[in-house]
Amino acid sequence: MKRKIYLLLAVSAAFMTWSCSDDDDTVHVTEVNVSDDAFTLFLDEEKTITAEVMPANAGNPAIEWSTSAADVATVDANGNVKAVAPGTAVITAKAKDNAVTGTANVTVVNGFVLGTERTEIKAAYYDDADLGETEGGGLSFYFYSTTEVGDGEDYSIWIDIPTERLNTTFSLTEEDPYNWSWWIEYQKAEPAVHYEGFGSEGSMEDVVSGTMSSKVEGGGKFTVTFDILLTDGKTLKGKYSGVMLDSETANGRVKRETVNRNR
C-alpha cells in the first residue's frame, strides 16, 4: 500500500515539475528599441515613432507610451508625438511584460517652413510704437533664423497684425474692411528670395491666400501662427511662441525703422 502511495506522489511531483517548466518556456521581453532616439519638432508638428521589442518572439510584445513633459510634447497609444510648446521631453516606450523601457528625446522649437525648407527661429521682437494711435496701428513681429550670413540674416519674417485683429484668426484676402489689415514679408539672403504681401485692395503681391492668427497674453507672452500660399505655389507656414522684447534686449538686433503702413 505504501508503494502505491509513493508511486502516486512521484507521478504527481513529476506532473507539477512538467507544468512549471512549461510556464518557464514563456519568452520575456529583454529590450525595447525606439525607432528615433532623438528628434526635433516645430510647434504643432507631429511625428509617429515605433518601438520594437527584443527578442522578436516575446510572448507579450505590448507597449505603453508616456511622456515626461505633456506641456512640451504629448504621445498617444500609437506612438504619435505632438509638439505643444518649446522645450524638451522624454518619450518612453515601456513593455507591459518585464517593464523594460526604451526612450526618445524630443526637442520642440519655434520655426517656419517655406515649401519643404525648415528653419528654426532664433529670436523675435516687436514694435508697438503706433499701437492704437493711428489707423493701421498694431504689432510688428520679427522672426529670425538661427542661420546667419555675414552681418545680415539668412532668413527673416516680418509680420504686422493690426490692433483690431489681435487675438484672432483671420483670412488673408483682398476684400477687407480696413485700409491696412496685415503685412507679411519673407526674405532669404543666399540665394536671394523675397516675398511680400499687404492686406489692402490690389496689394497682395506675392500672397494668394492664407490665414494668420495671434494670441497676446499678460506678461508680454504671445503666439503668432501663419499658413500662406504664395504665387509660385510654395507655402509659408510657421508658429512662434515667446515673450515680447524691445529692440534693445532682442539679442542685439537692430530695430527696423517705423514706416507708414496705411494704405
PATOR-930757 format. One line per 3 residues: their letters; for each residue x, y, z of N, C-alpha, C. Coordinates in Angstrom, 2 decimals. Example, Ala and Ser with C-alpha at 12.3 -4.5 7.8 and 13.67 -1.06 7.14 Angstrom:
<recs>
as) 13.19/-5.69/7.80/12.30/-4.50/7.80/13.20/-3.30/7.80; 12.85/-2.25/7.08/13.67/-1.06/7.14/12.90/0.03/7.87
</recs>
This chain:
<recs>
mkr) 0.84/-1.20/0.00/0.00/0.00/0.00/0.87/1.25/0.00; 1.94/1.15/0.81/2.84/2.32/0.87/3.48/2.56/-0.48; 3.82/1.44/-1.21/4.43/1.61/-2.52/3.50/2.36/-3.48
kiy) 2.21/2.03/-3.41/1.24/2.72/-4.28/1.17/4.20/-3.96; 1.23/4.54/-2.68/1.18/5.96/-2.28/2.43/6.69/-2.76; 3.60/6.05/-2.56/4.84/6.66/-3.00/4.83/6.87/-4.52
lll) 4.33/5.88/-5.25/4.27/5.98/-6.70/3.36/7.10/-7.13; 2.22/7.25/-6.46/1.28/8.33/-6.78/1.89/9.68/-6.51; 2.58/9.82/-5.39/3.25/11.09/-5.07/4.33/11.41/-6.10
avs) 5.06/10.41/-6.54/6.13/10.62/-7.52/5.56/11.10/-8.84; 4.44/10.49/-9.26/3.79/10.90/-10.51/3.27/12.32/-10.39; 2.68/12.65/-9.24/2.16/14.00/-9.02/3.28/15.02/-9.06
aaf) 4.40/14.74/-8.43/5.55/15.65/-8.42/6.09/15.86/-9.82; 6.14/14.78/-10.59/6.62/14.89/-11.97/5.69/15.75/-12.79; 4.37/15.60/-12.58/3.40/16.40/-13.31/3.54/17.88/-12.97
mtw) 3.74/18.17/-11.67/3.91/19.56/-11.24/5.18/20.15/-11.83; 6.26/19.36/-11.85/7.53/19.83/-12.42/7.36/20.13/-13.89; 6.67/19.26/-14.60/6.44/19.47/-16.04/5.61/20.71/-16.29
scs) 4.58/20.94/-15.44/3.72/22.11/-15.60/4.51/23.38/-15.37; 5.37/23.39/-14.34/6.17/24.59/-14.04/7.15/24.88/-15.15; 7.77/23.80/-15.65/8.76/24.02/-16.71/8.07/24.55/-17.96
ddd) 6.78/24.21/-18.18/6.03/24.72/-19.33/5.85/26.23/-19.19; 5.51/26.72/-17.98/5.38/28.16/-17.74/6.69/28.88/-17.97; 7.79/28.28/-17.60/9.10/28.91/-17.74/9.51/29.03/-19.20
dtv) 8.80/28.35/-20.10/9.12/28.44/-21.53/8.65/29.75/-22.14; 7.87/30.56/-21.41/7.40/31.85/-21.92/8.60/32.75/-22.22; 8.61/33.35/-23.40/9.72/34.24/-23.79/9.41/35.65/-23.33
hvt) 10.25/36.21/-22.49/10.03/37.54/-21.92/10.81/38.62/-22.68; 10.27/39.84/-22.66/10.94/40.97/-23.30/12.21/41.31/-22.53; 13.30/41.49/-23.25/14.57/41.86/-22.61/15.07/43.23/-23.06
evn) 14.47/43.76/-24.15/14.95/45.04/-24.68/13.86/45.71/-25.49; 13.82/47.05/-25.44/12.89/47.83/-26.25/13.68/48.88/-27.02; 13.57/48.85/-28.34/14.29/49.80/-29.19/13.29/50.75/-29.85
vsd) 13.48/52.06/-29.64/12.61/53.08/-30.23/13.20/53.52/-31.56; 12.34/53.72/-32.55/12.81/54.00/-33.92/13.65/55.27/-34.04; 13.29/56.33/-33.29/14.06/57.58/-33.31/14.43/57.92/-31.87
daf) 15.72/57.86/-31.55/16.09/58.10/-30.16/16.22/59.59/-29.84; 16.27/60.44/-30.88/16.32/61.89/-30.66/15.84/62.59/-31.93; 14.95/63.58/-31.78/14.46/64.32/-32.94/13.93/65.67/-32.50
tlf) 13.73/66.55/-33.48/13.26/67.91/-33.23/11.96/68.15/-33.98; 11.02/68.82/-33.33/9.75/69.18/-33.95/9.51/70.68/-33.78; 8.83/71.29/-34.76/8.34/72.65/-34.61/7.01/72.59/-33.86
lde) 6.58/73.73/-33.36/5.29/73.80/-32.67/4.18/73.23/-33.55; 3.31/72.44/-32.95/2.16/71.82/-33.60/2.52/70.69/-34.56; 3.79/70.44/-34.80/4.15/69.34/-35.68/3.93/68.00/-34.98
ekt) 3.76/66.95/-35.78/3.55/65.61/-35.25/4.50/64.63/-35.91; 4.84/63.59/-35.19/5.72/62.54/-35.71/5.34/61.23/-35.04; 5.26/60.17/-35.82/4.95/58.86/-35.28/6.25/58.05/-35.13
ita) 6.50/57.57/-33.92/7.66/56.72/-33.70/7.18/55.32/-33.32; 8.03/54.35/-33.51/7.66/52.97/-33.23/8.63/52.36/-32.22; 8.21/51.27/-31.62/9.05/50.56/-30.66/9.09/49.08/-31.02
evm) 10.29/48.52/-31.02/10.48/47.10/-31.34/10.98/46.39/-30.09; 10.30/45.31/-29.71/10.72/44.55/-28.54/11.66/43.43/-28.97; 12.58/43.11/-28.09/13.51/42.00/-28.32/13.41/41.04/-27.14
pan) 13.46/39.74/-27.42/13.55/39.10/-28.73/12.24/39.22/-29.51; 12.32/38.97/-30.79/11.16/39.15/-31.66/10.02/38.19/-31.33; 10.34/37.07/-30.71/9.30/36.08/-30.39/8.81/36.19/-28.95
agn) 8.95/37.38/-28.36/8.48/37.59/-26.99/6.99/37.29/-26.90; 6.61/36.66/-25.79/5.22/36.24/-25.63/4.24/37.39/-25.55; 4.64/38.50/-24.93/3.76/39.67/-24.81/4.52/40.92/-25.28
pai) 4.38/41.30/-26.56/5.14/42.43/-27.11/4.45/43.79/-26.92; 3.38/43.84/-26.13/2.61/45.08/-25.99/3.45/46.19/-25.35; 3.19/47.44/-25.82/3.96/48.62/-25.38/3.01/49.67/-24.82
ews) 3.43/50.36/-23.77/2.72/51.52/-23.24/3.60/52.75/-23.45; 3.01/53.83/-24.00/3.76/55.06/-24.28/3.48/56.11/-23.21; 4.49/56.92/-22.89/4.30/58.02/-21.93/5.29/59.13/-22.24
tsa) 5.03/60.32/-21.70/5.90/61.47/-21.90/6.29/62.05/-20.55; 7.50/62.59/-20.48/7.96/63.19/-19.23/7.45/64.62/-19.06; 6.96/65.22/-20.15/6.51/66.62/-20.10/5.39/66.82/-21.11
adv) 4.15/66.58/-20.67/3.00/66.71/-21.57/2.77/68.16/-22.00; 3.33/69.12/-21.26/3.18/70.51/-21.65/4.15/70.88/-22.77; 5.08/69.99/-23.09/6.04/70.20/-24.20/5.69/69.32/-25.39
atv) 5.48/68.03/-25.13/5.14/67.08/-26.19/4.28/65.97/-25.63; 3.22/65.63/-26.35/2.34/64.55/-25.94/2.59/63.32/-26.81; 2.13/62.17/-26.34/2.23/60.94/-27.13/0.99/60.10/-26.86
dan) 0.44/59.49/-27.91/-0.75/58.66/-27.71/-0.38/57.18/-27.71; -1.39/56.33/-27.66/-1.17/54.90/-27.53/-0.51/54.29/-28.76; -0.47/55.03/-29.87/0.12/54.51/-31.11/1.49/55.11/-31.39
gnv) 2.04/55.85/-30.43/3.37/56.44/-30.63/3.36/57.72/-31.43; 2.19/58.37/-31.55/2.10/59.65/-32.26/2.49/60.78/-31.31; 3.58/61.46/-31.62/4.09/62.53/-30.77/3.68/63.88/-31.36
kav) 3.17/64.79/-30.53/2.78/66.12/-30.98/3.48/67.18/-30.16; 4.07/68.17/-30.86/4.77/69.26/-30.20/3.77/70.28/-29.68; 3.91/70.65/-28.41/2.96/71.56/-27.77/3.58/72.92/-27.46
apg) 4.80/72.93/-26.93/5.46/74.17/-26.54/6.96/73.98/-26.59; 7.74/75.06/-26.77/9.20/74.93/-26.81/9.74/74.28/-25.53; 10.71/73.39/-25.69/11.30/72.71/-24.56/11.74/71.32/-24.94
tav) 12.01/70.48/-23.96/12.44/69.11/-24.20/11.58/68.14/-23.41; 11.42/66.96/-23.93/10.64/65.91/-23.26/11.25/64.56/-23.61; 11.06/63.61/-22.74/11.49/62.23/-22.97/10.26/61.37/-23.21
ita) 10.21/60.73/-24.37/9.11/59.83/-24.70/9.57/58.41/-24.36; 8.77/57.71/-23.56/9.16/56.37/-23.10/8.22/55.31/-23.64; 8.80/54.24/-24.17/8.05/53.06/-24.58/8.36/51.97/-23.57
kak) 7.34/51.54/-22.84/7.52/50.56/-21.76/6.82/49.25/-22.11; 7.54/48.17/-22.06/6.96/46.86/-22.33/6.07/46.45/-21.17; 4.87/45.99/-21.48/3.97/45.54/-20.42/4.53/44.29/-19.74
dna) 5.33/43.54/-20.48/5.99/42.38/-19.91/7.39/42.79/-19.44; 7.69/42.57/-18.19/9.03/42.81/-17.64/9.37/44.28/-17.40; 8.48/45.21/-17.79/8.68/46.65/-17.55/9.98/47.17/-18.14
vtg) 10.45/46.57/-19.23/11.65/47.05/-19.91/11.27/48.29/-20.72; 12.16/49.29/-20.81/11.83/50.54/-21.48/12.85/50.92/-22.56; 12.36/51.73/-23.49/13.20/52.40/-24.47/12.76/53.85/-24.52
tan) 13.64/54.78/-24.85/13.30/56.20/-24.80/13.71/56.95/-26.06; 13.06/58.10/-26.25/13.40/59.02/-27.33/13.36/60.43/-26.76; 14.35/61.24/-27.07/14.40/62.62/-26.62/13.86/63.53/-27.72
vtv) 12.83/64.31/-27.41/12.26/65.23/-28.39/12.51/66.66/-27.94; 12.95/67.47/-28.89/13.15/68.90/-28.65/12.14/69.67/-29.48; 11.39/70.55/-28.86/10.39/71.35/-29.56/10.92/72.78/-29.68
vng) 10.90/73.30/-30.90/11.43/74.65/-31.15/10.44/75.46/-31.97; 10.60/76.78/-31.93/9.85/77.65/-32.82/10.46/77.57/-34.21; 9.64/77.71/-35.22/10.19/77.65/-36.56/9.18/77.95/-37.64
fvl) 9.66/78.01/-38.88/8.76/78.16/-40.02/9.29/77.35/-41.18; 8.42/77.08/-42.14/8.76/76.26/-43.29/8.34/76.98/-44.56; 9.26/77.13/-45.50/8.93/77.65/-46.83/8.99/76.47/-47.79
gte) 7.83/76.07/-48.32/7.80/74.87/-49.14/8.15/73.67/-48.27; 9.31/73.07/-48.52/9.78/71.96/-47.70/11.02/72.34/-46.89; 11.42/73.59/-46.96/12.64/74.04/-46.27/12.31/74.50/-44.85
rte) 12.87/73.79/-43.86/12.58/74.06/-42.46/13.62/75.03/-41.89; 13.16/75.98/-41.09/14.05/76.97/-40.49/13.69/77.19/-39.02; 14.65/76.95/-38.15/14.42/77.20/-36.73/14.59/78.69/-36.45
ika) 13.71/79.22/-35.60/13.75/80.65/-35.26/14.59/80.87/-34.02; 15.48/81.83/-34.12/16.39/82.13/-33.01/15.86/83.22/-32.11; 15.26/84.26/-32.68/14.82/85.39/-31.87/13.64/86.08/-32.53
ayy) 12.89/86.81/-31.71/11.78/87.60/-32.23/11.58/88.79/-31.31; 11.16/89.92/-31.88/10.76/91.03/-31.03/9.73/91.86/-31.75; 9.23/92.87/-31.10/8.08/93.58/-31.65/8.27/95.08/-31.54
dda) 7.46/95.79/-32.32/7.45/97.26/-32.30/6.00/97.69/-32.09; 5.70/98.30/-30.96/4.33/98.73/-30.71/4.23/100.25/-30.62; 5.13/100.93/-31.31/5.18/102.39/-31.23/3.86/103.04/-31.63
dlg) 3.17/102.45/-32.60/1.93/103.07/-33.06/0.71/102.26/-32.66; 0.85/101.40/-31.67/-0.27/100.55/-31.26/-1.46/101.38/-30.80; -2.51/101.32/-31.59/-3.75/102.00/-31.23/-3.72/103.51/-31.44
ete) -2.63/104.06/-31.92/-2.53/105.51/-32.04/-2.97/106.03/-33.40; -2.75/105.24/-34.42/-3.12/105.66/-35.77/-3.86/104.54/-36.47; -4.58/104.89/-37.51/-5.27/103.87/-38.29/-4.22/102.93/-38.86
ggg) -4.43/101.64/-38.72/-3.44/100.67/-39.19/-2.44/100.32/-38.12; -2.59/100.86/-36.90/-1.65/100.51/-35.84/-1.80/99.07/-35.41; -0.74/98.50/-34.88/-0.78/97.12/-34.42/0.58/96.68/-33.95
lsf) 0.81/95.38/-33.95/2.09/94.83/-33.53/2.87/94.31/-34.71; 4.18/94.56/-34.69/5.08/94.04/-35.70/5.93/92.94/-35.07; 5.91/91.75/-35.66/6.67/90.62/-35.15/7.81/90.31/-36.12
yfy) 9.01/90.16/-35.59/10.19/89.88/-36.40/10.73/88.51/-36.01; 10.82/87.61/-36.96/11.30/86.25/-36.71/12.61/86.04/-37.47; 13.66/85.62/-36.75/14.96/85.44/-37.37/15.40/83.99/-37.31
stt) 16.05/83.55/-38.36/16.56/82.20/-38.42/17.81/82.04/-37.56; 18.10/80.79/-37.18/19.35/80.52/-36.47/20.53/80.61/-37.42; 20.26/80.53/-38.72/21.33/80.59/-39.73/21.57/82.02/-40.16
evg) 22.80/82.49/-40.06/23.13/83.85/-40.43/24.21/83.86/-41.52; 24.18/84.87/-42.34/25.18/85.04/-43.39/25.81/86.42/-43.21; 27.08/86.45/-42.86/27.75/87.73/-42.67/27.09/88.55/-41.58
dge) 26.88/89.84/-41.87/26.26/90.73/-40.89/24.73/90.71/-40.97; 24.20/90.05/-41.99/22.74/90.04/-42.16/22.13/88.73/-41.73; 20.86/88.63/-41.98/20.13/87.41/-41.62/19.94/86.56/-42.86
dys) 20.17/85.27/-42.72/19.95/84.38/-43.84/18.46/84.27/-44.14; 17.66/84.20/-43.09/16.21/84.17/-43.25/15.59/85.15/-42.27; 14.48/85.75/-42.64/13.72/86.53/-41.67/12.28/86.67/-42.15
iwi) 11.39/86.84/-41.19/9.98/87.09/-41.50/9.54/88.31/-40.70; 8.81/89.16/-41.36/8.27/90.35/-40.71/6.76/90.30/-40.88; 6.04/90.29/-39.79/4.57/90.21/-39.82/3.99/91.36/-39.01
dip) 3.05/92.06/-39.60/2.30/93.10/-38.89/0.85/92.66/-38.77; 0.31/92.79/-37.58/-1.10/92.49/-37.34/-1.75/93.72/-36.71; -2.81/94.24/-37.30/-3.43/95.46/-36.79/-4.12/95.25/-35.45
ter) -4.32/96.35/-34.76/-4.91/96.30/-33.42/-6.24/95.55/-33.43; -7.07/95.83/-34.44/-8.41/95.24/-34.48/-8.38/93.72/-34.64; -7.22/93.18/-35.06/-7.17/91.76/-35.35/-6.25/90.99/-34.41
lnt) -5.78/91.64/-33.39/-5.01/90.93/-32.38/-5.92/89.93/-31.67; -5.34/88.80/-31.29/-6.06/87.74/-30.57/-7.17/87.09/-31.40; -7.00/87.09/-32.70/-7.98/86.44/-33.58/-7.26/85.64/-34.66
tfs) -8.04/84.83/-35.36/-7.57/84.15/-36.57/-8.33/84.74/-37.74; -7.61/85.17/-38.78/-8.31/85.78/-39.91/-7.68/85.34/-41.23; -8.47/85.44/-42.30/-8.03/85.05/-43.64/-7.36/86.21/-44.34
lte) -6.42/85.88/-45.20/-5.74/86.91/-45.99/-6.44/87.01/-47.33; -7.21/88.07/-47.49/-7.93/88.29/-48.73/-7.82/89.75/-49.13; -8.16/90.05/-50.37/-8.15/91.44/-50.84/-9.39/92.19/-50.40
edp) -10.43/91.44/-50.05/-11.67/92.09/-49.62/-11.62/92.29/-48.13; -11.34/93.51/-47.71/-11.08/93.75/-46.31/-11.64/95.09/-45.87; -12.18/95.17/-44.66/-12.79/96.43/-44.21/-11.77/97.50/-43.79
ynw) -10.49/97.14/-43.67/-9.50/98.11/-43.20/-8.62/98.59/-44.34; -8.11/99.82/-44.21/-7.17/100.32/-45.19/-5.88/99.49/-45.18; -5.46/99.12/-44.00/-4.29/98.25/-43.86/-4.66/97.18/-42.86
sww) -4.65/95.92/-43.29/-5.14/94.87/-42.40/-4.08/93.86/-42.00; -2.99/93.78/-42.75/-1.90/92.88/-42.38/-0.72/93.13/-43.31; 0.43/92.64/-42.89/1.64/92.75/-43.71/2.46/91.49/-43.45
iey) 2.87/90.82/-44.53/3.74/89.65/-44.40/4.92/89.83/-45.35; 6.12/89.62/-44.84/7.32/89.72/-45.66/8.29/88.62/-45.27; 8.81/87.93/-46.29/9.78/86.87/-46.08/10.97/87.13/-46.97
qka) 12.16/87.02/-46.40/13.35/87.20/-47.23/14.44/86.22/-46.83; 15.22/85.84/-47.82/16.35/84.94/-47.63/17.54/85.55/-48.34; 18.69/85.57/-47.66/19.85/86.27/-48.21/20.53/85.48/-49.32
epa) 20.80/84.20/-49.09/21.53/83.41/-50.08/20.88/82.05/-50.27; 20.42/81.72/-51.47/20.24/82.63/-52.60/19.11/83.61/-52.32; 19.16/84.76/-52.95/18.21/85.84/-52.66/16.78/85.43/-53.00
vhy) 15.91/85.52/-52.00/14.48/85.24/-52.17/13.72/86.31/-51.40; 12.65/86.80/-51.99/11.86/87.81/-51.29/10.40/87.68/-51.67; 9.55/87.58/-50.64/8.10/87.55/-50.84/7.49/88.61/-49.92
egf) 6.42/89.23/-50.39/5.69/90.13/-49.51/4.25/90.28/-49.97; 3.41/90.64/-49.06/2.02/90.87/-49.36/1.40/91.78/-48.33; 0.40/92.56/-48.77/-0.23/93.55/-47.90/-1.75/93.35/-47.93
gse) -2.37/93.59/-46.80/-3.81/93.38/-46.72/-4.61/94.59/-47.12; -4.41/95.04/-48.32/-5.25/96.10/-48.85/-5.55/95.78/-50.30; -6.60/96.36/-50.82/-7.09/96.00/-52.14/-6.01/96.17/-53.21
gsm) -5.75/95.09/-53.97/-4.78/95.15/-55.04/-3.34/95.09/-54.60; -3.07/94.82/-53.32/-1.70/94.86/-52.82/-1.22/93.54/-52.24; -1.89/92.45/-52.57/-1.48/91.17/-52.01/-0.15/90.69/-52.59
edv) 0.22/91.19/-53.75/1.51/90.92/-54.37/1.82/89.43/-54.43; 2.76/88.92/-53.62/3.17/87.51/-53.71/2.26/86.56/-52.96; 1.26/87.08/-52.28/0.36/86.24/-51.48/-0.92/85.94/-52.26
vsg) -1.27/84.66/-52.32/-2.52/84.25/-52.97/-3.64/84.18/-51.92; -3.37/83.52/-50.83/-4.36/83.37/-49.76/-3.65/82.85/-48.52; -4.43/82.68/-47.47/-3.83/82.13/-46.26/-4.56/82.58/-45.01
tms) -3.99/82.23/-43.87/-4.54/82.64/-42.58/-3.41/83.11/-41.67; -3.77/84.02/-40.76/-2.85/84.45/-39.72/-3.63/84.50/-38.42; -2.94/84.28/-37.32/-3.60/84.39/-36.02/-2.61/84.88/-34.98
skv) -3.15/85.51/-33.95/-2.31/85.99/-32.87/-3.00/85.75/-31.54; -2.18/85.60/-30.52/-2.68/85.49/-29.16/-1.69/86.23/-28.27; -2.14/87.29/-27.65/-1.28/88.09/-26.80/-1.80/88.00/-25.37
egg) -0.94/87.61/-24.46/-1.35/87.40/-23.08/-0.61/88.37/-22.15; -0.93/88.28/-20.88/-0.25/89.10/-19.89/1.23/88.74/-19.79; 2.02/89.71/-19.36/3.45/89.47/-19.24/4.18/89.49/-20.56
gkf) 3.50/89.96/-21.61/4.15/90.05/-22.91/4.23/88.74/-23.66; 3.58/87.68/-23.16/3.60/86.41/-23.87/2.72/86.49/-25.12; 3.19/85.89/-26.19/2.40/85.93/-27.42/2.66/84.69/-28.26
tvt) 1.70/84.41/-29.14/1.83/83.34/-30.12/1.31/83.87/-31.45; 2.08/83.68/-32.50/1.66/84.08/-33.85/1.76/82.85/-34.75; 0.70/82.62/-35.53/0.65/81.48/-36.45/0.30/81.98/-37.84
fdi) 0.94/81.39/-38.87/0.62/81.79/-40.25/0.73/80.58/-41.17; -0.11/80.57/-42.18/-0.14/79.50/-43.18/-0.54/80.15/-44.49; 0.43/80.39/-45.35/0.24/81.27/-46.51/0.60/80.56/-47.81
llt) -0.27/80.70/-48.81/0.01/80.21/-50.16/0.54/81.36/-50.99; 1.70/81.14/-51.64/2.35/82.17/-52.45/2.08/81.95/-53.93; 2.36/82.98/-54.72/2.01/82.94/-56.14/2.75/81.86/-56.92
dgk) 3.92/81.44/-56.44/4.67/80.40/-57.17/4.31/78.99/-56.69; 3.24/78.90/-55.87/2.78/77.60/-55.41/3.39/77.13/-54.11; 4.40/77.83/-53.62/5.01/77.45/-52.35/4.14/77.91/-51.18
tlk) 4.32/77.25/-50.05/3.60/77.65/-48.85/4.60/78.11/-47.79; 4.16/79.06/-47.00/4.95/79.57/-45.89/4.15/79.32/-44.62; 4.64/78.40/-43.78/3.92/78.04/-42.56/4.82/78.24/-41.36
gky) 4.22/78.63/-40.25/5.02/78.77/-39.06/4.19/79.08/-37.84; 4.83/78.90/-36.68/4.22/79.26/-35.42/5.32/79.67/-34.47; 5.14/80.81/-33.81/6.13/81.27/-32.84/5.43/81.55/-31.53
sgv) 6.03/81.05/-30.46/5.52/81.30/-29.13/6.66/81.84/-28.29; 6.46/83.00/-27.68/7.54/83.59/-26.90/7.08/84.78/-26.09; 8.04/85.62/-25.73/7.77/86.81/-24.93/8.23/88.03/-25.71
mld) 7.40/89.07/-25.72/7.73/90.28/-26.45/8.96/90.95/-25.84; 9.83/91.42/-26.72/11.05/92.10/-26.31/11.14/93.44/-27.02; 11.79/94.41/-26.39/12.03/95.66/-27.11/13.33/95.52/-27.89
set) 13.61/96.48/-28.74/14.75/96.38/-29.65/16.08/96.31/-28.92; 16.15/96.82/-27.71/17.42/96.87/-27.02/17.74/95.59/-26.26; 16.76/94.73/-26.11/17.00/93.48/-25.41/16.83/92.27/-26.32
ang) 16.59/92.50/-27.59/16.34/91.41/-28.53/17.65/90.90/-29.13; 18.50/90.39/-28.28/19.76/89.78/-28.73/20.58/90.70/-29.62; 20.54/92.00/-29.34/21.36/92.93/-30.09/20.86/93.23/-31.48
rvk) 19.64/92.80/-31.80/19.11/93.07/-33.14/18.85/94.56/-33.30; 18.94/95.00/-34.52/18.66/96.41/-34.82/17.21/96.55/-35.24; 16.50/97.42/-34.59/15.09/97.62/-34.88/14.91/98.31/-36.23
ret) 13.98/97.81/-37.01/13.72/98.43/-38.31/13.02/99.75/-38.13; 13.22/100.62/-39.07/12.57/101.93/-38.98/11.06/101.77/-39.12; 10.36/102.57/-38.35/8.90/102.57/-38.44/8.49/103.23/-39.76
vnr) 7.62/102.56/-40.48/7.17/103.11/-41.76/5.67/103.33/-41.71; 5.17/104.16/-42.61/3.75/104.40/-42.69/3.11/103.28/-43.49; 2.34/102.45/-42.81/1.75/101.30/-43.47/0.28/101.51/-43.79
nr) -0.21/102.72/-43.65/-1.59/103.00/-44.02/-1.71/102.99/-45.53; -2.68/102.23/-46.04/-2.81/102.13/-47.50/-4.26/102.30/-47.89
</recs>
